[in-house]
């Protein structure tokens, strides 16, 4: 049985992608994970050797401790496949890993400050050239970051949910994800306008699930109250799997709202795939990655202003009886983690 190690500064499970790599690989490979310990109770997983490094309060000391542990593990074990999720300074690991290592890039930097984004993305691009093997989430991101042409495309995915048939006699809209730099209040204002116009035609509500700063959460709650929507828009805070599955089952419209800005263009949103793989129709802002997966049969593409969201809600209302839950999920199966791991990652492992 081949031996695989995943290296990531975060604790196991902090990066969803790595968790699903493990979940669908564990029956075929001997898996190890090296990352920092968060100081919380460690969840026990079967068929994986978790090596969590204890960190202190000083970042430099933590990095040194982490590199020492990685070096120790790589020296002790003869791994057949080494995958590291990119972080600044990871190029140091290349010095004692040989050519078996794969640098996995899941995102660019998306700081508000464009000069800070440029600096950090330039460092990422430079460090990537230290690695012979690179996997990246999309071709667009590889181009945006000026990564070497030898990159392997390893897409983003989502779980394949048990199918629950959805009817569209009512509109139950769901947003799941981060609030950081997302202007979620725009969706609230747009929904409130739509509700006031159509509430006599069809029952509807909007549920918001996610995480953000205290200011971002306060803005969401305040906007709901200002629009007098407390009986129709529900802010739920953070809800994770498996509890999140209940909300995906109970809603029929997914809100994949991302401001249309250059640094988001090549970042496929997990929420879009989660909605599709649960059989939901999707209202999605027109980033390049959303445009690749949303079509007439599974949703609509909009711009990112309040008026555009409102128009999108009207359009999906008018087309609601055209959507087929089973068809949406079936056509989206290729975005499931199971298909990505079996059809992409395993062949990549076997060929390296």
Secondary structure by P-SEA (a helix, b strand, c coil): cbbbbbbbcccccccaaaaaaaaaaccccbbbbbbbbcccccccccccbbbbbbbcccaaaaaaaaaaaaaaaaaaccccbbbbccccccccccccccccbbbbbccccccccaaaaaaaaaaaaaaaaaccbbbbccaaaaaaaccccccccbbbbbccccbbbbbccbbbbbbbcccccccaaaaaaaaaaaaaacccccccbbbbbbcccaaaaaaaaaaaaaaccccccccccccccaaaaaaaaaccbbbbcccccccccccccaaaaaaaaabbbbbccccccccccccccccccccccaaaaaaaaaaaaaacccccaaaaaaaaccccaaaaaaccaaaaaaac
